[in-house]
């Protein structure tokens, strides 16, 4: 026979597990942003130094270069990146650039190793931009830790290329209990399988929350599954609810 106190403690533990939430966050433009700043070597005579420069977003630059000639749109190119390059472990930014050229501008030379070529610039802007990621607010890591200290499971759900994840992983991974990275898992938001997979990680918990900046990519599908959804601009209402 199970002692009454033990049975009561087990019941309380199960109740607490159900009360505690699984709180999921999108990453880009919700928690972090790419500053699109990088270091460039500048030479003057025998003097060489690195200076910080602003660079365009690789996607904006690519569409600016070829959009008119090939009727490209930023949304159309991004959809390809999201549904293809963010769903598999492409080994490098150079390889991703080659795939981008092959898909959208196959007649253009993809000279990624020739200085000042369009392809070389796309690769450099993509690589440096991915490495320029910063927290939108410096308080975000501490707030994520507070949620975890309250007993909630805090999960990252991000559409991210494998190469970009390698650059940002050490900065963000430590603040989450679990990370869903599209290029590792093999599918990206808004595919319903993303949220099905996260639910499968927590079979004992029925309270899920999704926080994100994109209604289409982050919020519509989990809301249809019964999740609470919160737009990024109001995300820290979660902390207020815990008081």
N, C-alpha and C positions, 0 to 999 in steps of 0.2 A: 504494500500500500504506500502511495506517495504521501509524505507528510503534508498537512494542510498548508503550512507556510510555504513549502516548496511549490505546491500547485499554484498558490496565489502569486508567488514571485514569477513563475513561468507565465501566468496570465498577464501580469503587469508588463513583463518583457515583450510579449507578443503585442500587447496594446501599444506600448511605446514604439515598437517597430512600425506599426501601422500609422501612428500619429506622425512620426518623423517622415519627412518628404524626401523624394529624389528630385533634386533641383538641377536642371540642365541649362547650360549656357552655350550659346553661339560664341564664336571667338572674334572674328574680324568685324570691326565697326560696332561691336557690342562691348567687348572688353579691351581690345587692342586696336591700333590703327597703324598703317604703314606711313611713316613720315616722308618717305621718298627722298631721303637725303643720304648721300654717300661721300666717300673720300676719293678725291682725284689728285693725282700727282701733278704738280705744276713746277716747271723748270724755268729758271732765269739765270742764264749763264751756267756757272758751275753749281748753283744753288738749287736744290730739289726739296720740295716740301709738299705735304699732303694738306689739302684744304677741303672743307666740307662744301659740297655743292648740292643744289636741288636738282632732282631729275624727274622726268615725266613718268607717270605710271605706264608700264609696258603695254597695257591694253589700249590706253588712250593713244599712245605713240603708234602702235601697229595700225589701228583704225585710221589715224590721221594720215599715215603714209599710203595706205592702200584702199581706204574706204570708198573714195570716189571712183577709182578705176574698177573695183570689183564689187561695188554696192554692198560693202560690209557695214554692219552696225555693231556697236559695243555690246549690246545685249545678245546679239547672235553669236559673236565670237566668244563671249563669256559662257554662254550656254554650252558650247562645245568643250571649253576648258573644264567646266563644272562636271559635265556628264561623261567626259572621257579622261582628260589628264588628271583630274582630281579623284579618279576611281581606280588608279593603278600606280604602282611604284615605278614611275619613270625615273631613270637613274640620275638625270642632271638637267639643269636649265637649258643647256645646249640642245639636248635631245628633245625637250619640250618645244623649244623654238623651231626645230626642224619639223616636228609634227604639226605645229601651227602653220608653218609655211606650206607644207604638203597638203593640208586640208583646205586652206583658203586662197593661197596664191602660188599654186604649183609651178607657174611659169616664171616666177621671180627667183633669182639666185639666193640660196640660203647660205651666204658666206659668213658664218658665225665667227670666223677667226681672222677676218680682215677688218682692221681698225676703221671705224667710221662708216662701215657698211650698215644698212638698215638691220640686217639680221644680227650683226654683232651688237648693235645698240639695243635691240629687243632683248637679247639674252642678258646683257649687262644690266639694263633697267629692271628686268624681272628678278635677277639674282640679288642685286643690291637693294631693290625695294623690299624684297622678302626679308632681308637682313636688317631692315630699318624699323622693325616693328617695336612699338612701345605701348605701355598701358595707357589707355585714354585718361585715366586718373590714377595718380600714385597710390590712392587709398584702396584700389580694387583688390590687391592681394590680401590685405588685412581683412577686408569684408568677406572674401571667400573663406578665409580661415575661421571667421566668426560663425559662418553657417555650418561649417564642419564641426566646430566645437559645440554647436547646439544639437548635434546628433543627426544632422541630415547628411545624406550622401550627395556630394557635389560632383557633377559630371560635365565634362566638356564634349560638345558635339560640334565638330567643325568640318566644313568642306575645305580641304587643304591639299595641295600637291605634296608628294612625298619629299621633294627637295626643299620646299618651304618649311615643312614640318621639321626637318632636320635642323633648320636654322633657328626655329623658335621653341623647340621642344624643351630645352633646358630652362627657358625663361618661365614657361607656364605650367608644365606638367605637374610640378610639385604641389600645386594648389588644388588638385582634383583627385577624387577617389578613383575615378575611371575616366578614360579618354576615348571617345569615338572619333577616329581620324579617317576620313573617307578614303584616302589613298591606301590605307592599310586594310580597311574593312572591305573595300571593293564596291561600294555604292555611296551615293551622296544625297544630301537633302535636295529636293523635297521627296525623295523616294520613301514610301511608307515603311520599307524594310529598316530604315534607320531607327525609327522609334520602336518598331517591333523588337529589334536587337537590344536596345537599351532596356526595354521592359523585361526581356528574358534574363537580364543580369540581376534583376531584383524581383524574383517571383513572390516574395513575401510582402512586398510593399505595393500599396495601391494608390498612393498619392504622388503624382508626377507633375512637375512644373517645367515649362520650357520658356526660356528668356532669349529673345533675339531681336535684331533690327529689321529683318525682312519678313513681311507678312507672308509672301509667297514661299520663301525657302524655309523659314523657321517656325511659323506659327499656325498656318492653316491646317496642316496634316495632324500635328499632335492635338490641336483643339478638337478635330473630328474624332479623335480616339478617346476623348474625355479628359485630356490633360488640361490643367490650368495654364494659360499662356499670358505672358507679360511682355510688352514692348520694351526694348532696351532703354528708352529714355525714362522709364519708371521702374527699373529693375530692383532698386533697393527698398521698395515697399516690402519685399520679403523680410528684411531685417526688422521693419516696424511691426510686422505681424507676429514676430517672436517675443515681443516685449509683453 
